Amino acid sequence: MANGESAASAHEQVNQLVRKGYLRRERRKARGLVVVREPEEEISRLAAIPLVGQVKAGLPVLAEENRTGEVLVEGSIAKRGRCFALNVSGDSMKDAAICPGDVVIVRQQPVAETGDVVVALVDGEATLKRLFIQGDRIELRPENKEYRPIVVGSDTELQILGKVVAIRSMAGE
């Protein structure tokens, strides 16, 4: 496709427009799309951010050559700092409505507050968890009772990559 756009990312953009109610698919017609409503001024304020890998697959490298695609986000999200997107694998955050196959939008930042959902490197392995800090104790807590919290000890290497600022649910696709 033109301008470096892949068929998969174009397909995802059309799907987002369908989910948001701007387009409707016509039944029994190949490639049949109907404009349901005209985009408001806000639609022009979308920004593309890089999709750079999976959160459970290890270190998400943010270099340009490691992009696997792009995700459109509201301009208000993108202008608050450098953002990147990751595909979610695993169900440790399902009770926070973050499911396998979803895409998380992460604002790159080295610090976070208690209660923030973060992407963190724990001993070199990327994970998506809720951060809890109490005194000297730091935990990365899952939002699924089947998983145990990760207690960050003095011998644990912890690096916060960023805070989750939005979730794109891919359920039903």
C-alpha positions in Angstrom: 0.0 0.0 0.0 1.0 3.6 -0.4 3.0 5.6 2.2 4.3 2.5 3.9 0.9 1.5 5.2 0.4 -2.3 5.5 -2.8 -4.0 4.6 -3.1 -5.2 8.2 -2.9 -1.7 9.6 -5.3 -0.3 7.0 -7.7 -3.2 8.0 -7.3 -2.3 11.7 -8.1 1.4 10.9 -11.3 0.4 9.1 -12.2 -1.9 12.0 -11.7 1.0 14.4 -14.1 3.2 12.3 -16.7 0.4 12.3 -16.3 0.0 16.1 -16.7 3.7 16.7 -19.8 3.9 14.5 -18.5 5.9 11.6 -18.8 2.9 9.1 -21.0 -0.1 8.7 -20.3 -3.2 6.8 -22.9 -4.3 4.2 -23.9 -7.9 4.5 -23.3 -10.2 1.5 -21.2 -7.6 -0.3 -17.4 -8.0 -0.6 -15.7 -4.9 0.7 -19.1 -3.3 1.2 -18.8 -0.3 3.6 -21.4 2.4 4.3 -20.7 5.7 5.9 -23.0 5.9 8.9 -22.0 9.3 10.2 -19.5 11.9 9.2 -16.4 12.2 11.4 -16.4 15.1 13.8 -13.6 17.5 14.0 -11.9 15.3 16.7 -11.2 12.5 14.2 -8.7 14.7 12.4 -6.7 14.9 15.7 -5.6 11.3 15.7 -2.0 10.5 15.9 -0.1 7.4 14.9 2.1 5.8 17.5 4.4 2.8 16.9 3.3 -0.8 17.8 6.6 -2.3 19.0 5.9 -5.9 20.1 4.3 -7.9 22.8 4.4 -7.1 26.5 4.9 -10.7 27.6 7.5 -11.6 24.9 10.4 -9.8 26.6 12.0 -6.5 26.1 10.0 -4.3 23.8 12.6 -2.5 21.8 11.5 1.0 20.9 13.9 1.5 18.0 12.3 2.5 14.6 13.3 -0.7 12.9 11.4 -2.9 15.4 8.0 -1.4 14.6 5.4 -4.0 13.7 2.8 -1.4 12.8 1.0 1.6 14.0 -2.0 2.3 16.2 -4.1 5.5 15.9 -4.8 7.3 19.2 -6.4 10.5 20.1 -4.1 13.4 19.7 -4.7 14.4 23.4 -3.0 11.1 24.4 -0.1 11.4 22.0 0.8 15.0 22.9 1.3 14.2 26.6 4.6 12.4 26.0 6.3 9.8 23.8 4.0 6.8 23.5 4.2 3.3 22.1 1.8 0.4 21.8 2.1 -3.2 22.7 0.0 -6.3 22.1 -1.1 -8.1 25.2 -0.5 -11.8 25.7 -1.5 -13.6 28.8 -4.5 -13.0 31.1 -2.9 -11.7 34.3 -4.7 -8.4 33.9 -8.1 -9.6 32.8 -9.9 -8.3 35.9 -8.7 -4.8 34.9 -10.3 -5.4 31.4 -7.0 -5.9 29.7 -7.3 -9.2 27.8 -5.1 -11.3 25.5 -5.0 -9.7 22.1 -5.7 -6.2 23.3 -3.3 -3.4 22.6 -2.1 -1.1 25.4 -1.0 2.4 24.8 1.9 3.3 27.0 3.4 6.7 27.8 7.1 6.2 28.1 8.2 7.3 31.6 10.7 6.0 34.1 8.6 6.5 37.2 5.0 5.7 38.2 2.7 6.0 41.2 1.0 3.4 43.3 -2.1 2.1 41.5 -0.8 2.8 38.0 -0.8 0.0 35.4 2.7 -0.1 34.1 4.9 -1.9 31.7 8.0 -2.9 33.6 11.2 -4.9 33.1 11.8 -7.3 35.9 15.2 -8.9 35.6 15.1 -8.2 31.9 11.6 -9.6 31.3 8.7 -7.3 30.3 5.5 -7.5 32.3 2.2 -5.6 32.5 1.0 -5.2 36.1 -0.4 -2.7 38.6 2.3 -1.0 40.7 2.1 -0.8 44.5 4.6 1.0 46.6 4.4 1.0 50.4 7.4 2.2 52.3 10.4 0.2 51.0 8.1 -2.6 49.6 7.4 -2.6 45.9 5.0 -5.1 44.2 3.8 -5.6 40.7 0.3 -7.0 41.1 -1.7 -8.9 38.6 -5.5 -8.3 38.2 -6.3 -12.0 38.2 -6.5 -14.1 41.3 -4.8 -17.0 39.6 -1.5 -15.1 39.6 0.7 -14.0 42.4 2.2 -10.5 42.8 5.8 -10.0 41.9 7.6 -8.7 45.0 10.6 -6.6 44.0 13.4 -7.4 46.3 16.8 -5.8 46.7 18.3 -8.3 44.3 15.6 -7.7 41.7 16.4 -5.5 38.7 13.3 -3.3 38.1 12.9 -0.7 35.3 9.6 1.1 34.6 9.2 1.5 30.9 5.9 3.4 31.1 2.4 3.9 32.3 -0.6 2.5 30.4 -2.7 5.5 29.3 -5.2 3.7 27.1 -6.4 0.2 26.0 -7.7 -0.8 22.6 -9.9 -3.9 23.0 -9.6 -6.3 20.1 -12.4 -8.6 21.4 -14.6 -9.9 18.6 -12.0 -9.7 15.9 
